[in-house]
């Protein structure tokens, strides 16, 4: 998608004329307590949608620093850049909070068919995988259609490079093949494990992602091959013997020093009560981590920047947390929980964006029925950005550990995810896949939820009239 700034501004001002200038929802349909929030909400929407700032900031981040794998110099340089930008934005208490992160490096890698006829396979090693010896591993290929066949053909699998060729259905049903195949194949004697990429059919694009070794089993190298290559390998193997050579320079290095990025709009009345919004700042080392999850970082950051620019300071503190090491360690999420243990009970709400910043639909929410009622009312303010749906469950990997420890109400930004798993963890995860107006809508939606929840006279989930 190309973004013509003029076309964008005329679209945005068209929206302003058709809706934003008018009250978003007539006062008759809003609960009385919500009426005073209509005006600041309209200002937040107007400020977000009249500019392409969010998209341009994401483009600058991803064009300049590229992918931000934990342990990489690019991640640390990007963190320093973000901290500088946040200070320039005028946010409060901008700081890095130290985290030791996983430091895995991919190295050089390749997968070749040696026979029946030489050819190269489109592949990506899986994150946290061990490497091969320098000269690689040469072995016959065995293709299986799942774990049952892996077990039933274990005699053939022993000594082979096994491809676990399971078609993608949806992420959560299929991702287990990526995370567990190396251990399962290793246990039946395979010398390396290949998985069919976990993602929508693309253009011969392999998808990386983390793999996990069971502590008691052998650690064999693991890689994903593109959907097209998985199908071709399966056809070749059905015709006769296939021999492969896998070379992976992957290495796990000692943990590296990094930081979660934290910034705030300090509350004007109850600064110790906190609404957290956030996303993860690290990414895989292919593509530029624009969709996963640079966009989530920028739209949650925008919530604070917009409040600051409009001089909106809610009663409670709104805190932005950009976590590190979500992809291959989750250390940022764990460090936040441990470093903020004593104040987790003062966390009123945690909101995460890690499903892309496409056209927003609303938010998932997990919490009490009373809190849900309040959020469903607040969502009335989001109809003009199309984000007024409050779905049955919310949360995310980075807020998860804190939410679980202190039973904090949890939200996740929900967007049109139809293309998310096309780009997820691939070289095609770049900013041009995202639309500036959709990002602006996401930013406005996050800003309004964060502002209103932080400003309510009563704490979210408490009856009105209580403090
Ligand atoms: Zn992510």
Boltz pocket constraint, residues with backbone or C-beta under 6 A from the ligand:
constraints:
  - pocket:
      binder: B
      contacts: [[A, 280], [A, 292], [A, 293], [A, 326], [A, 354]]
      max_distance: 6.0
